[in-house]
Structures are given as C-alpha cells and as structure tokens.
C-alpha cells in the first residue's frame, strides 16, 4: 500500500473530477438543450485534463512497477549484493 498510495490518491481524485465534469455537462445539456461554457465549467475541464496526464503517468508507472520482477525480490539482500558487485567492478 505504501508504494502505491500516490497512484491510488490520484486515481480517486481523477475519478471524482471526471464524474463531476460529466454530471455537470449532462445536467447543462438537459436543462438548456445546448452547451453553456461557464467559467467554472472551463476551470473544471482544464483541471480534469491536467489531472488526466498525471493520472495516466502514475497508472503506467504503477503497472510497470508491479510487472517488474525486482519488485518481488527481497529488498535487503538483493540490493546489498548488487551494490557490492558494482563496487567490486568499479574499484
């Protein structure tokens, strides 16, 4: 949970923004039968689109971290051995 907390928080925030944006869009369309681009709607749209780029980056990063075999190794012994090997090769 600790490694993916940021991804989960951004996912929830993106989902909430997207839901609010779509509900607002549908409610506006149903009430006036045309779209009304108010300042609040444009601000929410821009915020949702900016959050979308961050969301997709974090989503892709989390999926790659899960699929990486090094993620499942024991962190203490695996990294200590590889650091020692690198130091031997350098020096």
Secondary structure, 3 states (H helix, E strand, C coil): CCCCHHHHHHHHHHHHHHHHHHHHHHHHHHHHCCCCCCHHHHHHHHHHHHHHHHHHHHHHHHHHHHHCHHHHCCHHHHHHHHHHHHHHHHC
